[in-house]
Amino acid sequence: MTEQNKIPNKNNTSTGNEEILDDDGRVYADMSMIDEMTPAGSLFGVGRKKKIPRLDENGYPIKEEDNSIELEKEEKKQIVRGVIRAHLVFALVGIAFIALMYVLLVVFWLK
């Protein structure tokens, strides 16, 4: 057992006959949700999000595997086309709204 794994008594006072507790590495109160609540960036451009390992029922970290999938070239093209179509629909609605406002203001109201 190393010195960094030893925890002093709960009052953190030096009485001479200190009780040393053994730290087994388990997490009793997972505070990782605080990082999810705070903004990812700050005014200085440094992100606060750090990778925190998931824990099993005993509080020990779980080794994570890379479960990402590789998309084929055609699938990537379909995704890009879908995103472009969605943005075009949004842009057309905006242009239609501006044209309607122009017609209402210039043609009817300011006649």
C-alpha positions as CSV (number, residue, x, y, z in Angstrom):
1,M,0.0,0.0,0.0
2,T,1.5,3.4,-1.0
3,E,1.2,6.6,0.8
4,Q,-1.3,8.1,-1.8
5,N,-3.8,5.3,-1.1
6,K,-3.9,6.0,2.6
7,I,-6.5,8.4,3.9
8,P,-6.0,10.2,7.2
9,N,-8.8,10.3,9.9
10,K,-12.0,12.1,9.1
11,N,-11.2,15.3,11.2
12,N,-7.9,15.7,9.3
13,T,-6.1,16.6,12.5
14,S,-2.7,15.5,13.6
15,T,-3.0,13.9,17.1
16,G,0.0,11.5,16.9
17,N,-2.1,8.3,17.0
18,E,-3.7,8.8,13.5
19,E,-6.0,6.1,12.1
20,I,-5.1,5.3,8.5
21,L,-7.9,4.1,6.3
22,D,-7.3,2.0,3.2
23,D,-8.7,3.4,-0.1
24,D,-9.9,0.6,-2.4
25,G,-10.6,3.0,-5.3
26,R,-14.4,2.7,-5.4
27,V,-16.5,5.7,-6.1
28,Y,-19.4,6.2,-3.6
29,A,-20.8,9.4,-5.0
30,D,-20.4,9.8,-8.8
31,M,-20.2,13.6,-9.4
32,S,-19.6,13.3,-13.2
33,M,-23.1,14.8,-13.9
34,I,-21.7,18.2,-12.9
35,D,-19.5,18.2,-16.0
36,E,-22.6,17.5,-18.2
37,M,-24.5,20.5,-16.6
38,T,-21.8,23.0,-17.1
39,P,-21.0,24.5,-20.6
40,A,-18.5,22.6,-22.7
41,G,-16.4,25.7,-23.4
42,S,-15.4,28.8,-21.5
43,L,-14.5,32.3,-22.3
44,F,-10.9,31.3,-22.8
45,G,-11.6,28.5,-25.3
46,V,-10.7,25.7,-22.9
47,G,-13.3,22.9,-22.7
48,R,-14.4,21.6,-19.3
49,K,-15.6,18.2,-20.5
50,K,-13.3,15.4,-19.6
51,K,-13.6,11.7,-20.2
52,I,-14.9,10.0,-17.1
53,P,-15.1,6.2,-17.2
54,R,-18.3,4.4,-16.6
55,L,-18.5,2.5,-13.3
56,D,-19.8,-1.0,-12.6
57,E,-22.1,-1.8,-9.6
58,N,-19.0,-2.1,-7.3
59,G,-17.7,1.4,-8.3
60,Y,-14.8,0.2,-10.4
61,P,-14.2,1.6,-13.9
62,I,-15.5,-0.4,-16.9
63,K,-13.1,-0.8,-19.8
64,E,-14.9,0.6,-22.9
65,E,-14.5,-0.8,-26.3
66,D,-14.8,1.1,-29.6
67,N,-18.2,0.2,-30.9
68,S,-18.3,2.8,-33.7
69,I,-19.5,1.7,-37.2
70,E,-17.9,2.5,-40.5
71,L,-20.3,4.0,-43.0
72,E,-19.9,3.2,-46.7
73,K,-19.3,5.9,-49.2
74,E,-22.9,5.7,-50.5
75,E,-24.3,6.0,-47.0
76,K,-22.3,9.1,-46.3
77,K,-23.6,10.6,-49.5
78,Q,-27.1,9.9,-48.5
79,I,-26.6,11.6,-45.2
80,V,-25.1,14.7,-46.8
81,R,-28.0,14.8,-49.3
82,G,-30.6,14.6,-46.5
83,V,-28.9,17.4,-44.5
84,I,-28.8,19.6,-47.6
85,R,-32.5,18.9,-48.4
86,A,-33.5,19.8,-44.8
87,H,-31.6,23.1,-45.0
88,L,-33.1,23.9,-48.4
89,V,-36.6,23.4,-47.0
90,F,-35.8,25.7,-44.1
91,A,-34.4,28.3,-46.5
92,L,-37.4,28.1,-48.8
93,V,-39.8,28.7,-45.9
94,G,-37.7,31.7,-44.9
95,I,-37.7,33.2,-48.4
96,A,-41.4,32.6,-48.7
97,F,-41.9,34.5,-45.3
98,I,-39.8,37.4,-46.5
99,A,-41.7,37.5,-49.8
100,L,-45.0,37.5,-48.0
101,M,-43.9,40.4,-45.7
102,Y,-42.8,42.3,-48.8
103,V,-46.1,41.9,-50.5
104,L,-48.1,42.8,-47.4
105,L,-46.0,45.9,-46.6
106,V,-45.1,47.3,-50.0
107,V,-48.1,46.3,-52.1
108,F,-51.0,46.7,-49.7
109,W,-50.0,48.8,-46.7
110,L,-47.8,51.5,-48.4
111,K,-50.0,51.9,-51.5
